[in-house]
């Protein structure tokens, strides 16, 4: 393993010349809620203005660069963003990784959210300026060709994604003896969902309008009701997992979350009436089989 062993030019199978012997990655950092009516300009996106002498100089793009042989795309994107724009690695939460595969070479865009814009500074010879730009204004800039080609698709990923799980319905879809120990069955489900949150999703349902091909890391809200609520006391601790105990009807709690949670929502349930309520609230729905097929065993 060697630092900067990825620096160099290569040609992909399409005949294009690219920087990065092992591919490259960039950070698409954003702050704000695309669905906030008080902010019609949308979230702010972190962009880097490239110096005139650099490759595609004078354009606006994402902080990023060549991957070293031992790095993951996330490690590359965070390192480059820190080197070029002084982005603290702990200031953002990774939400997805979009892959632009050219055949033998790939650029990976790492989506990362922040609660609010933070201070950034140009800190490399290649960077002339670093700035948070409202989403609505990005397309008006002279963009780096790679970003410009995919921007309209990428912007659909600038929203939080939450998967709301009807635990009773999902647990009840598998005849594994759950009725003998409802809290135990709920614990097994929340533990598996926590593992899935770390693993990420390679193929979210098409009802979620997300750029593809990509890996996504949604938030999860698992709703427990009745005897199963006892499982909330020792639920796994994970920043992407929230265990919600229903004060009354589990369906009412789930429908409320579907209506009030910002961004894209996917409700996992087979209950016909609940599905209709959630769809009326603007959420997408899918059956338990989709989730159980993904859960680690």
N, C-alpha and C positions, 0 to 999 in steps of 0.2 A: 504494500500500500504506500502510495507516495502522494504528497500534496501537489496539486497542479499537474498531475500526470494525464489529465484529460484535455489539456490545452493543445490545440492543433486543428487543422482543417481536414475535412473528409468529404467524400461525395456519396450521396445516397443512391439507391437503385434507380431513382428518377433522374439522376444526372445533376442534381442541385449540389452546390457547395455549401457546407455548414461548418460552424465552429463547434468543436467538442468531439473528441475521439470516442467518447462513451455516451454521446448525447448531451442534451442540455436541459435546463429547467429554469423557470422564472416564477416569481411570487405575484399572484393577483390578490393583493390585500385590499379589503374594502371595509368600510365602516358605515353603519346606518341601515335602516330597514327600507327595502324597495317598496313596501306596501304602506309606508307612512304617509297619510294624506297631507300632513303638515310639511312634508318635504318632497314636493313634486319633482325636484331635480334628481331624486333617487340617492342611493348611497354614494359616498365619496370613494374614489378608486385611486390607489397610489400608482403614479406613473413617473418614469425617469426620462428626462430629455437627454438624448445622446449627443456628445460633442461632435462637431462637424467632421473631424478626421476619423472617427470610429466607423465600423461597419454599419451601413445605413445611418450615417451621421445626420443630425438635424431632425430625426424622427422621435416620436414619443413611444415608449414601450414599457415593458415590465422589467424591474430589476431582476437580473438573472445572468446565467452564463453556463460555461462548460461544466459537466459533472466529472468528478474524479472517479477512478475505478471502484473505490470502496464506498461511494456515497449512494444513498437513496435519493429519489427526486426531491423529497421534502428537505433532506439535509442540504442538498445543493441549493435549492431555492432560498432557504433561510440564511445560509452562509452568504450567498451572493447579495441578498437584500441588505444584510448587515454591512457587508464590505462596500456596497455602492451607495446606500442611502441611510446607513446607521439605524436600520430597523432592529429593535431588540427582539431576539427570537421568542421571548415569552410574552410579547405584546399581542400576538395573534393566535387564533385557534384554527388548525387545519380543517377544512371542510370538504375538500375534494381534490382529485388529481386528474386533469384532462390530458389525454395523449394525442399528439399530432405525429402520426407515424409516417415517415417518408420511405420506409424500407431500408433497413440497415442503419437508420439514424432516426431518433425521435426527440421532439421537444415536449416537455411536460409542464403544463401550467398548474401550479399549486394554488388552489383557492384557499384563502385564509381570512377569517373575519376578526374585527376588532370592535370593542364597544363604542369607540369614538376615535376620530383621527388623532394621531399623536405626532409629535415633532419629528420631522425627517430632514436630512441634510445631504447634499451631494458630497460624496466622500471618496470618489475615485476619479482617475483621469478621464475615463469614458463618460462620466456623468456631468452634464452641464447644469442640470436643475432637477430637483425632486419635489413633487407637488401632489397634493390630494386634489383630484379633479372630480366634480359631480358627474355621475354616470351619464346624464343627459348631454353633457358637453364633450364626452370622450370622442365620439365619432366626428366632431368638428375639427379635431386636431390632425396634423400630419402624422399618422401612425406608422410604426415599424411594420413592414409588409406582413410578417407573421402574425402580429396582433390584429392588424386590419382585416386580414382574411377571415379570422375566426371571431371577431369581436361580437357580431350580432348573435352568434350562438353562445359565446362565453357569458354574455351579460345575463342570460337566463339562469345562470348559476349564482347570481348575486342576491341570493335570498336564503334565509334559514330554511332548513328542511326538518320537519318533525314527524316521526312515526308514532302514532297514538295506538296503543295496543289494548284491545278489549281482553283482558287477561282471562276472565271467566269463559269467554267464548273460545279463545285459543286453547286453553287447558282442556276444555270440554270436547274439543275436536279430536283428541287422541285417547282411545280407550286403554289407558295405562294404569288404571286403578286410582285415578286422582280423587275420586269420591270418598276414598277411605282416609285421605289426609289432604284436605284442601290447602292449608297453609304450606305444607311441604311441596305440593305441586306448584304453588305460586312461587316459592323460593327457587325451585328448579327453573322455572320460566324466567324470572328476573336475572338469575345467574347466567343463563344462556343469552339473554338479550344484552347483558353487559359485555359478554365476550364478543357478540356480533358488533356492538358499538365500536370496539377496538379493532376488529377485523375489517370493517368497512363493507360497502356493497358494490359489487362489480356490475350488477344489472338491476337497477331500480325499475319498478313498473313504468311503462311508457306514459301512464297518467301523470307522472311527475315530469314536468318539462325541464329536463336537465341536459346539459351538453353531454354527448357521448362520442367516442368511448371514454369512459372515465370511471374512477373509483370514488365513491362518496362516503362521507362520515356524518350521517344525520344524527340529530338528537332523538331520544326515545322517551315517551311518557307511557308507563305501564300502569293501567288503572285497576286497582284491586277493590273488591267489595265483599261484604259478608264475612264469613270465617277467614277468607284468604287475606284479609287486611292484617292479620297477625304477622304475615311475612314481611311487612314493611319495616319492622323493627331491626332486622338484620339484613336488609337489602344490600347488594354490592355498592360500594362507593365509586362512582364513575361520573366525571363531569358531563358526559353525554346522556346519562340515564337519570330520569326522574320517576320515582314511584309515587303515585297519587292514590290516596285512599278516599274512596267515595263516601261522603257523609250520609248519603241516602242511596238513591238509585245510581247504579253504575252507568247505565245508559245516559242519564241526565248529565253526569260528570263528563262522559266522553263527548257528548254532543256539545257541551259547553266549551271543552278544550278545542274541538274542531272549529268552533266559531270564533274563539278569542286568541288562539295561538297565531302569532305573525308568520308570514312567509308561506311556504308550501306545506300542506298537511296531508298525511296519508293515514287513514284509519283502518286498522286490521280487525275485521269482524265479519261474521256471516249472518248476523241478525238483520233481517230485511228492513224492519222499521228503523233501526238505528242507522243503517246504511243510507236510507232516504233522508234522515235528519241531518246526517253529516254532509251529504252531497248538497243539500239545500244551503248549508253553511259555507259552501265553497271548497270543501275538502274532497280529496280523492279517496277511494275506498278499494280494498282488496280483501280476499278471503284469508282465513288462517293458514291454508295450505302454502301460500306464498312464504309466510314467515317461518313456519315449521320446517320447510324445506331448506332454509338457510341457517337455522340455528345449529351451533356446534353441539355435537352429541356428547 
